[in-house]
Structure formats: structure tokens, C-alpha cells
């Protein structure tokens, strides 16, 4: 295993120290492992908290800032954070208007966010939760009952964050978060496994020209394995799966996401194939992201996420955002 | 070889089509292979052109936009663009105030940009050139006489771009570009080779726990090979090499750059080590970038670039920029 780390035990702690050093607009509570916006809670603003296992950077810490998250709670690599740091984050961002938990659909995340929400309620903090479950690849999987939560998380955090920033109440922010999730679908394909530092070896093995279709973001199995094909065919595999569940004939927000080890050059080749596929279906990619937004350590591969936009969702997507990983309009 | 491509012959063409589809603020001349800002040349503004082999994305196409480059000229993977597309780019961005060529120090780039500059001069366009040569790892190398041009290119493009945007003349823009280059140094370390699509196999081979110190961005050899070490020691190797040539005791702009296949989590671990090293030398990292900014396809590894800031360079760094890969303040 070749990793740029100091020791297997300190991967997340050292990375958090680096995030703290690199981004003066963030505050990192190294003890509780909570990343918040500097300057404390915003009075009267709904607080947004997300989190989950580390290894998906820039998710979630890179999305903390104006117009997006108020706090991120990173667990160990591919391991849910415990209820206590989630509670600490919830308390830290509570400005009196309640807190929204954005939770990816993994059993550990669901349980621990739920427990933290109950503890927060005991402290008089109103908490709402939205569960993101956009991955059409599999029903149930290694860590999930129902569909997994993947790329739509980025869309939910951005759009709900914009709604909170403009002063909406907790019910309205939770409603738009749920709406984005319902209108979004994802599918991912892996060319290689990732290697979890603590494991020291690849999570799974693929043959020289073999790929995994419908992969999750933790190296958990997908739908099937098959031969490597041209990018345009892989884009069609992903989009056929998405289109079976979500009409692609209107205005879309599309993300072509790298899994961490894939060059941007290749993601643009995929984006071109995705754009052609969507155009042939009568759709229009009104907004897009191409790059590494929700990764799986050093995995080579990609995912496609599509969200069926409405004028209101487009407006909220375009609203100013100022975080380490997404920044525009401000 | 596992690549998300349609065919080995169409890698750059397909990626350019994807860039065109993804970024409406850019215009991509698919025939000449030139990426420019939409809206034609800015009258009275110095035009900035850079380019070189593809495979280093987001360099250079991702830096075309307000406050940075006016045009990028991508060659084939790791291959200099010919004089003709460089001339086409130069002509396309000429707003009457002259054009600055930002050239990384590789023999092919130097020759072809020089020839394009002469052809542009024949057409009555005033062209100045700055050669970026910040890599302290080796004197001369496979593709270079003298030091190679690497990470400082990003700093030069940003800071010269800001100076051009505020209306400076060609001599002033060229002067600040040269100043940034003179005040910047880089060093890179590879954990793995990259694989050039046309070659179909890794450019070089490293043993299971072996790394290459002082690597270039094309897989060309560095200073030496050695065993993998903790991130803090690797940061010290890179910074010792830089510090031998550039004092690190003042305000610095520091980039911890991923080579394309390295997770952001690891880059933050490295950044923390870099920040500690600099602080111990009495320096201060006033500004930073952590991420994939000048890559080498799918190589795993990193580079560190440091620039000794002045108040004026800091002001220009902070000036608004709006490109696919760098965006703030606007």
C-alpha cells in the first residue's frame, strides 16, 4: 500500500489538522472532529449538518461555508461518526431556527444521526432529517437497506444550503432537501478498487480489463462485473440505469464525478458522452459539475448524478456559495 | 491499461468536446484546438496565452476566464502544440495591447511558442514571453534544458492575469509574470507512474514501497528513488530542496498539488506537514491551494510549490478570478 500518510491510525486526525490550517474560514474542533463555519451559529438561520465516513473528500468538509453546510462531521475512513460529535455539531450550529441533518442512507449513519437528533431534542433543539438515497444501482447492499446515498448529497447540501441562507424555516429547508433527493438519481462504475489505509490492501480485485458496474462509494459490490468498454458505452450504461427511474427529457443538473483516482481529462470525455446521450433523449443539461466531488479514496472510476430541475431549484443552485470545494457568485 | 476513453486516438479531441459542452463561458475551437474566453478579444487588454501537452488538467484550459488566461492551447498528451494553433490563439485574443505567452520550460514548448510569436509579429501583433522554470529537482532533464516548469505556472497565470485584467500594459504584465516565476520554486514526488494512453502501459515502474523523488510532470526521471516514508518526511524532502533555493521565512503562497491519482484526504495530511515545516522556519503561509491543479494523468504523488509573496503579489492573487478551476471574488 502506498499512501501519503504519517500513520494508519492518524489519517483522519492529520487530515483535519490540514483542513484547519488551509481554510481560515472554517473552524475545526479537533477533539470532537467537527468542522464548522468560523464565527459561530447564525442567529435565526437554520443550521445544516452533514457527515459520514471520511474518504469521500471534498464531501463533506469541503462543503462547509456560506450557502451550503454549517457543519460537517467526519468519521474514520468509511466509518460513521458516533452520535456525540454529531450532537456537538448540531449544538454548535444551532442559531435558534432548528437544524437539518443531511444523512446518506447507510445503516450506521442513519442510526447515529437519529440518536444525535434525539439527544439534541432533549436539549431543546429542533432537528429535521433528510435521508439521501439516489443510487439506482442496487436495492439494499453491504451497508444499506434500500438505495445508497451518493452524488445527490452534493446537490442536496448546495440547494438546501441556499434556501437556509435566504432565511427559510426548518420545514421549508427540509422540504427542498427532500425534493432534490427525490428528483435525483446516480450510478457509478469502478475501474479499480480503493485501498482503505487500515486494511492495507485493495478492498476487492478486478482483472486487467474488468470493471464493476453500479459500484458504491466504499468499494461495496455493484450490480455486476463486465469488460471495460469505450467511455460512451459506459456513460450509456450509467444513464440507462438512471433513465429507468428518472425522466431525462427536461432541464437537468448533471454531475460527472471522479472517484478520486481518475484524471479530469477522462471525466471530460465522459461528460461529452453524457451530454450526447441526454440530448438524444430530448433533455438539456442546464447546469453541470465535472470533477472530484464525492470520492472513494484512490478508486479509479466515475459516477453520474442527474437531477430533474425546476426553475426554483435552478435559482437555488445558482445562488452564491463560498466553500473550499464549491464557490461562485460571491 | 484502464482508461475512461473512447479510443486512444481521440483522447484530446473528445475531452475538448467535453470542455466545450461543460463550460458555456469558454469557446473551444475544435479544429485548431484552442480554448478561449467567450466574447472575443478584450479591446485594450493584454491577452494571455498558455499551453503545452495535455494530461495536466485543469492546466491550462481550466484557467481560461476572467482574471486569468484568455486562451489555452492543448497539444496531444504530453506533446507540445504546434506553432499554428498557438498563432491562432494569439490572434484570437489580441485586443490591440499585445499578447503574453506563458511557456513552461520544455524544449518543444519553447520552440513552438517562439515560432508562433514570430509569426504573430509578422501579423503586427506584439508578443512577449515568460518562461516558467520553477522545478528545483533537476538541472536539465529528458525534455528540458535548465529547470522544468511546473506548479509555478498556476501562480504566474493567476497573478499576470489579474494584472492584465486591471489594464496594465504588456511590459508590466510580462514583468509581474517573470517576478512570480523568479520568486517560486517546486518539488514533486511520485508514488506511481502515470500511463500515457498512446503508450498503453506505465511510463516507468516502481517497486511496492519505492518512490521517485523530484519527479517531473511527464513521468520523466527525478533526482533519485528511495523508500516510501511518512508524509511529514516527504514534505521535508520537498521543502528542503525548495529552501535550498528560496528563503521560506516570509509570507508565502503555497500549493500542495495532487498529481491526478492522489486522494484529497492525503493532500491535506501533506499540507499539515508543509505548514508545520514552514512555521518552524519562521515563515507564514499567507495563501494556499490544496488539490489537483497541475497533474500528470493518473500518477499518484504530489508536488509542493512555494512563492515568496510581496504585498503587491498578494493583492493580485486575491483579485477576482472566474475560471472552471479557480474562482473567487466575483
Interface residues (C-beta under 8 A of the other chain):
Chain A: X2 X3 X4 X5 X6 X7 X11 X12 X14 X15 X16 X17 X18 X19 X21 X22 X54 X55 X57 X58 X62 X77 X191 X192 X208 X209 X211 X228 X230 X231 X232 X234 X260 X261 X262 X263 X264 X265 X266 X267 X268 X269 X270 X271 X272 X273 X275 X285 X288 X290 X292 X295 X297 X298 X300 X302 X327 X328
Chain B: X2 X3 X4 X5 X6 X7 X11 X12 X14 X15 X16 X17 X18 X19 X21 X22 X54 X55 X57 X58 X62 X77 X191 X192 X208 X209 X211 X228 X230 X231 X232 X234 X260 X261 X262 X263 X264 X265 X266 X267 X268 X269 X270 X271 X272 X273 X275 X285 X288 X290 X292 X295 X297 X298 X300 X302 X327 X328
